[in-house]
Amino acid sequence: MADSMQDQFEIENDEFESSAENWNSSLSLSEALRMAEAILFASAEPVSEKALQERLPSGVDVAALLGELQEIYSKRGINLRQVGGAWAFRTAADLAFLMNREASQQKKLSRAALEVLAIIAYHQPVTRAELEDIRGVETSKGTLDVLMETGWIKFRGRRRTPGRPITYGTTASFLDHFGLQEVRDLPGIDELRGAGLLSARMPANFAIPVPANDPDELTEDEDPLTDIDLEELGLLTPRIEHD
């Protein structure tokens, strides 16, 4: 009886796998596009190619699907954009003015906060002491707290120097908000000068660093944050010691 049930189970399992293979092989491009489109549309956060691959039928060329969807939406009111290694639908750049009413309700950052954000973006990973050295003035904790609240900067790790100071870096939300695919897409010195954001009297040897390509990858002089570090920073609920 047991052998008979096992044989029946194996037959049904083989039939299921065969049906799945046939369904995958008969999956049309339009159907695969619809499935990827649905996943991306329903997600509140950008979706990585790996996550798409896991949710779509096996054998689907995710990179090709994304390229096709990007082309389809290139001339529409929303575009498919790559955000920090993941993908998401976003309002077309030329229609951003339609969102001005909503944007005007957002709290404006102070000049100090914008300066600190720019330094972190271009110099990451950077410590608070390094921020102050670059700015030439003290940076208040309140300024850093405001930037943390926006979700545009984060604690990265600890510098391997005396005192092991915390290092700061930008987030995927920062890239998303400013329409950047990666931190290397930040404007260079020529673009900043052309936009009138740099004084014509800047020193001849003035230079802007090229940000690291992967802001999530720790450098050789950084240690990852431990649970104790996260507790001290208020990012992890303190553990309760039981008697």
WOQUI-V280284 format. One record per residue. N is the residue number from 1. NEAR is the number of other C-alpha atoms within 12 Angstrom. D_LAST is the distance of its C-alpha to the last C-alpha in Angstrom with 1 decimal. Layout:
n->(N;N)
near->(NEAR;NEAR)
d_last->(D_LAST;D_LAST)
This chain:
n->(1;2;3;4;5;6;7;8;9;10;11;12;13;14;15;16;17;18;19;20;21;22;23;24;25;26;27;28;29;30;31;32;33;34;35;36;37;38;39;40;41;42;43;44;45;46;47;48;49;50;51;52;53;54;55;56;57;58;59;60;61;62;63;64;65;66;67;68;69;70;71;72;73;74;75;76;77;78;79;80;81;82;83;84;85;86;87;88;89;90;91;92;93;94;95;96;97;98;99;100;101;102;103;104;105;106;107;108;109;110;111;112;113;114;115;116;117;118;119;120;121;122;123;124;125;126;127;128;129;130;131;132;133;134;135;136;137;138;139;140;141;142;143;144;145;146;147;148;149;150;151;152;153;154;155;156;157;158;159;160;161;162;163;164;165;166;167;168;169;170;171;172;173;174;175;176;177;178;179;180;181;182;183;184;185;186;187;188;189;190;191;192;193;194;195;196;197;198;199;200;201;202;203;204;205;206;207;208;209;210;211;212;213;214;215;216;217;218;219;220;221;222;223;224;225;226;227;228;229;230;231;232;233;234;235;236;237;238;239;240;241;242;243)
near->(7;8;9;10;11;12;13;14;14;15;14;14;14;14;14;14;15;15;14;17;16;16;18;20;17;16;21;17;21;16;19;32;31;20;25;39;31;20;27;33;22;14;18;14;21;29;32;26;28;18;20;31;23;17;20;26;25;20;22;29;24;29;22;18;30;36;22;22;33;27;17;19;22;21;16;18;17;22;31;35;34;30;30;32;26;28;39;40;34;31;23;22;22;15;15;19;13;14;16;11;10;11;13;12;9;11;13;14;20;15;13;25;29;22;24;43;36;30;33;42;40;32;31;40;40;38;33;33;26;24;34;21;15;21;21;14;15;18;26;17;17;16;24;34;22;23;34;26;18;24;21;29;35;35;38;32;33;29;28;19;16;9;11;19;25;33;36;39;43;43;36;34;30;30;32;30;24;24;28;27;27;32;35;22;23;29;25;21;23;17;14;17;18;13;13;12;15;19;15;15;11;14;9;9;8;15;16;23;20;22;26;24;23;24;34;27;19;25;22;13;21;25;22;24;26;17;16;15;22;21;15;15;20;12;16;14;13;14;11;7;5;4;3)
d_last->(54.5;51.4;53.6;55.6;52.5;51.3;54.8;54.9;51.5;52.7;55.9;54.2;51.8;54.8;56.6;53.6;53.4;57.2;57.2;54.5;56.5;59.7;58.0;56.7;60.1;61.9;59.5;61.8;61.2;61.3;58.7;56.4;57.0;56.2;52.9;51.8;53.1;51.0;47.8;48.4;49.5;46.5;43.9;42.4;41.8;44.2;44.2;44.3;46.9;44.3;42.9;46.4;47.2;44.3;45.5;49.2;51.1;51.2;54.1;54.4;55.2;52.7;54.2;57.7;56.4;54.8;58.0;60.1;57.9;58.1;61.8;62.1;60.1;61.7;64.3;62.3;60.4;57.1;56.7;54.3;52.7;50.5;47.5;45.5;46.1;45.7;48.3;48.7;51.5;52.3;55.2;58.3;58.5;62.0;60.7;57.9;60.1;59.6;56.0;56.9;56.2;52.6;52.1;53.5;50.8;48.2;47.1;49.1;47.4;48.4;50.5;47.7;45.4;48.2;48.8;45.1;45.1;48.3;47.0;43.8;45.9;48.4;46.3;43.1;40.7;40.9;38.6;38.8;40.7;43.1;43.7;44.6;46.8;48.7;49.1;49.9;47.8;44.2;42.3;40.1;36.7;38.1;40.7;38.2;36.0;39.2;39.9;36.4;36.9;40.1;38.3;40.9;38.8;35.4;33.1;34.2;32.3;32.2;35.4;35.4;36.6;35.2;32.6;32.2;33.4;32.8;35.9;37.3;39.5;41.1;40.1;42.0;42.3;44.2;46.6;47.0;47.8;50.4;51.9;51.1;50.6;48.9;48.4;51.6;53.5;52.9;56.4;57.9;59.8;63.1;61.7;60.1;63.3;65.3;63.2;63.9;60.3;61.2;63.6;66.9;66.5;63.4;63.7;65.4;62.5;60.0;57.9;55.2;52.6;52.3;48.8;46.9;47.7;44.1;41.9;38.8;39.3;37.6;40.1;40.0;38.7;35.8;32.2;30.4;27.6;24.1;21.1;20.2;23.8;23.7;20.7;22.7;25.8;24.2;25.0;21.5;18.8;15.9;12.9;9.8;6.7;3.8;0.0)
